[in-house]
Amino acid sequence: MELERFAELERRIRAIVEEHATLKNRIRELESLLEENNARLEETNGVVQVLNGQKDAVRTRVDVLLDMLRDMEVS
């Protein structure tokens, strides 16, 4: 009877150790994915900043052109 209990305890401990190893591997995988996604996000934020700068430059040029047209209409 005692040997059966020890065998059951051993089985449970082995299962816990295996699950722990599986979870550690999964955590490593998820951390790697997170790092990749953070790098992509950083890159995307850089692209957005460039595009916003370009948009602002275009808006400024359009405003200047519109002002020139208004000045022509007045003359």
Residue frames as qw, qx, qy, qz and C-alpha x, y, z in Angstrom:
[[0.000, 0.884, 0.468, 0.000, 0.00, 0.00, 0.00],
 [0.295, -0.814, 0.104, 0.489, 2.77, 2.47, 0.91],
 [0.428, -0.150, 0.595, 0.664, 4.65, 1.64, -2.29],
 [0.238, 0.634, 0.651, 0.343, 1.54, 2.48, -4.29],
 [0.121, -0.946, -0.232, 0.190, 1.29, 5.85, -2.58],
 [0.390, -0.598, 0.365, 0.597, 4.96, 6.57, -3.30],
 [0.399, 0.189, 0.695, 0.567, 4.47, 5.55, -6.92],
 [0.107, 0.832, 0.523, 0.150, 1.46, 7.87, -7.18],
 [0.267, -0.884, 0.018, 0.383, 3.44, 10.69, -5.57],
 [0.453, -0.312, 0.540, 0.637, 6.32, 10.07, -7.95],
 [0.333, 0.484, 0.681, 0.438, 3.96, 10.08, -10.93],
 [0.023, -0.935, -0.352, 0.037, 2.41, 13.36, -9.84],
 [0.362, -0.751, 0.219, 0.507, 5.78, 14.99, -9.23],
 [0.453, -0.026, 0.635, 0.625, 7.01, 13.88, -12.67],
 [0.218, 0.709, 0.603, 0.295, 3.87, 15.31, -14.26],
 [0.170, -0.947, -0.139, 0.234, 4.38, 18.61, -12.44],
 [0.439, -0.524, 0.416, 0.600, 8.04, 18.77, -13.49],
 [0.399, 0.262, 0.683, 0.553, 7.10, 18.04, -17.11],
 [0.080, 0.866, 0.477, 0.124, 4.36, 20.67, -17.06],
 [0.319, -0.843, 0.065, 0.429, 6.79, 23.16, -15.54],
 [0.444, -0.241, 0.558, 0.658, 9.30, 22.51, -18.34],
 [0.281, 0.548, 0.670, 0.414, 6.55, 22.86, -20.96],
 [0.076, -0.940, -0.322, 0.080, 5.40, 26.14, -19.45],
 [0.398, -0.666, 0.252, 0.579, 8.97, 27.49, -19.31],
 [0.401, 0.071, 0.644, 0.648, 9.39, 26.72, -23.01],
 [0.128, 0.752, 0.593, 0.258, 6.07, 28.38, -23.81],
 [0.243, -0.898, -0.112, 0.348, 7.09, 31.46, -21.81],
 [0.420, -0.390, 0.449, 0.686, 10.33, 31.67, -23.82],
 [0.297, 0.391, 0.692, 0.529, 8.36, 31.42, -27.07],
 [0.033, -0.882, -0.467, -0.053, 5.93, 34.12, -25.95],
 [0.349, -0.773, 0.082, 0.524, 8.75, 36.41, -24.81],
 [0.405, -0.103, 0.576, 0.702, 10.40, 36.01, -28.20],
 [0.159, 0.628, 0.653, 0.393, 7.13, 36.85, -29.97],
 [0.203, -0.909, -0.284, 0.227, 6.69, 39.86, -27.71],
 [0.398, -0.547, 0.295, 0.675, 10.17, 41.12, -28.56],
 [0.313, 0.206, 0.667, 0.644, 9.46, 40.69, -32.28],
 [0.007, 0.788, 0.582, 0.201, 6.15, 42.52, -31.97],
 [0.304, -0.839, -0.096, 0.441, 7.74, 45.32, -29.97],
 [0.384, -0.283, 0.464, 0.747, 10.37, 45.73, -32.70],
 [0.185, 0.466, 0.691, 0.520, 7.66, 45.82, -35.37],
 [0.145, -0.878, -0.447, 0.090, 5.68, 48.35, -33.35],
 [0.364, -0.672, 0.121, 0.633, 8.73, 50.56, -32.94],
 [0.314, -0.002, 0.608, 0.729, 9.40, 50.37, -36.69],
 [0.053, 0.659, 0.679, 0.319, 5.76, 51.14, -37.47],
 [0.234, -0.865, -0.272, 0.350, 5.79, 54.11, -35.11],
 [0.352, -0.430, 0.341, 0.758, 8.82, 55.44, -36.98],
 [0.193, 0.298, 0.700, 0.619, 7.01, 55.08, -40.29],
 [0.089, -0.813, -0.575, -0.022, 3.95, 56.84, -38.87],
 [0.298, -0.750, -0.037, 0.589, 6.11, 59.73, -37.70],
 [0.285, -0.154, 0.535, 0.781, 7.66, 60.06, -41.16],
 [0.068, 0.515, 0.734, 0.438, 4.23, 59.96, -42.81],
 [0.185, -0.852, -0.428, 0.238, 2.87, 62.55, -40.38],
 [0.311, -0.562, 0.196, 0.741, 5.81, 64.79, -41.19],
 [0.194, 0.104, 0.670, 0.709, 5.15, 64.40, -44.90],
 [0.039, -0.707, -0.690, -0.148, 1.46, 65.08, -44.38],
 [0.237, -0.815, -0.213, 0.485, 2.25, 68.26, -42.47],
 [0.282, -0.338, 0.416, 0.796, 4.65, 69.38, -45.21],
 [0.104, 0.368, 0.741, 0.552, 2.01, 68.79, -47.89],
 [0.134, -0.808, -0.562, 0.112, -0.59, 70.63, -45.84],
 [0.276, -0.680, 0.026, 0.678, 1.76, 73.59, -45.46],
 [0.214, -0.092, 0.586, 0.776, 2.46, 73.67, -49.20],
 [0.011, 0.578, 0.748, 0.326, -1.26, 73.49, -50.01],
 [0.199, -0.827, -0.376, 0.367, -1.95, 76.34, -47.59],
 [0.262, -0.487, 0.270, 0.788, 0.75, 78.43, -49.27],
 [0.132, 0.168, 0.721, 0.660, -0.69, 77.70, -52.72],
 [0.080, -0.726, -0.680, -0.062, -4.21, 78.54, -51.55],
 [0.233, -0.760, -0.146, 0.589, -2.94, 81.81, -50.12],
 [0.218, -0.232, 0.493, 0.810, -1.30, 82.60, -53.47],
 [0.040, 0.447, 0.769, 0.456, -4.60, 81.91, -55.25],
 [0.169, -0.808, -0.510, 0.242, -6.47, 84.15, -52.81],
 [0.258, -0.593, 0.120, 0.754, -3.93, 86.91, -53.42],
 [0.167, 0.062, 0.662, 0.728, -4.47, 86.53, -57.18],
 [0.038, -0.651, -0.736, -0.181, -8.24, 86.85, -56.80],
 [0.220, -0.798, -0.289, 0.480, -7.89, 90.05, -54.81],
 [0.275, -0.392, 0.330, 0.813, -5.60, 91.69, -57.35]]
